[in-house]
Amino acid sequence: MKFHVYMLKSLGKKPITYVGYTNNLKKRISLHNNGKGAKFTRGRKWKLIYKEKFTSKNKAISREYYIKKNRILRNKIKLKYL
């Protein structure tokens, strides 16, 4: 099974980002955009700006945590797509 770590950017006036992991990327983004995803993402429209693929759930979770906590990396990815 494949797992994805992804970063979404909101489509509002002041863009914010969200980082998560999933085993079904298309379905997960659809859930976020339809208000059924994580509580933080509700009420906003999202665009996928970054993804990585992993063969292990543990590796995906570790990478998600690293990206969430590493503001320098997160901002570098975010600025690349603004």
Residue pairs with C-beta under 8 A, 6 or more apart in sequence:
1 23
1 55
1 57
2 23
2 53
2 54
2 55
3 21
3 22
3 23
3 53
3 54
3 55
3 56
3 57
3 59
3 60
4 21
4 22
4 23
4 25
4 51
4 52
4 53
4 54
4 60
5 19
5 20
5 21
5 51
5 52
5 54
5 60
5 63
5 64
5 67
6 19
6 20
6 21
6 22
6 25
6 28
6 29
6 48
6 50
6 51
6 52
7 17
7 18
7 19
7 48
7 49
7 50
7 51
7 67
7 74
7 77
7 78
8 17
8 18
8 19
8 20
8 29
8 32
8 41
8 46
8 47
8 48
8 49
9 15
9 16
9 17
9 46
9 47
9 49
9 78
9 81
9 82
10 16
10 17
10 18
10 44
10 45
10 46
10 47
11 44
11 45
11 46
11 47
12 44
12 45
15 78
15 82
16 44
17 49
17 74
17 77
17 78
18 32
18 38
18 40
18 41
18 46
19 64
19 67
19 68
19 74
20 28
20 38
20 64
21 57
21 60
21 61
21 63
21 64
22 28
23 57
25 48
25 51
28 37
29 46
29 48
31 37
32 38
32 41
32 46
33 45
33 46
35 42
35 43
49 77
49 78
49 80
49 81
50 77
50 81
52 63
54 60
54 63
66 73
67 73
67 74
67 77
68 74
